[in-house]
């Protein structure tokens, strides 16, 4: 057993990034940096949950990863499946304990999110569209968690809604990109079941809904700082145009990458709006 496998299996760069988004959610909610204690706890709960989720995902994907990702810790024998299972549960247990130190609402949301991660890895991932919605929901919950940690939703509620919608768009577009590989594995993703063209329209619809949702804070009285979101909306609409124009792998890849970039730019735009 390799000690470095305990870090590697969590995919730490993704987890740290998720923790930062959670922390940014708290800043967007209150319009300033929260207390150091709340900031650290919110960051750790999100980071540990992401680490546990990635680990349990690899536990359930063991057979698939032996073929598609043989260099990951489990298929290459750097860690046993049993160790990965208990390690994942331990990470989540620590995360739930820290969530309880924040407040009961933070604990409940963390418990729901952690449970969703396990159910997704165990049963929901292969289900057409259901898995997409779960992943998008977890992404949307990340900035919302930071808001709940500081006891105020504020603009973070709108950010969570936009994050959910744009991630639904990205998830279905990413399925279009992965059609060939998914077909070889016998998966039944949305574009395999419904066809690429129909799913392209679904992805574009959720992209447009994201742009519509992004206007809501203006009606809530947000000042000129919010107009930093305008170029982000332009990127989202352009990604929708790309996937509607062509559903080949190249267009889908470019579209979903632009949507991914837009998520982080949207967080920055909401921060500008909150701090302006």
Secondary structure, 3 states (H helix, E strand, C coil): CCCCHHHHCCCHHHHHHHHHHHHHHHHHHHCCCCCHHHHHHHHHHHHHHHHHHHHHHHHHCHHHHHHHCCCCCCCCCCCCHHHHHHHHHHHHHHHHHHHHHHCHHHHHHHHHHHHHHHHHHHHHCCCCCHHHHHHHHHHHHHHHHHHHHCCCCCCHHHHHHHHHHHHHHHHHHHHHHCHHHHHHHCCCCHHHHHCHHHHHHHHHHHHHHHHHHHCHHHHCCCCHHHHHHHHHHHHHHHHHHHHHHCCCHHHHHHHHHHHHHHHHHHHHHHHHHHHC
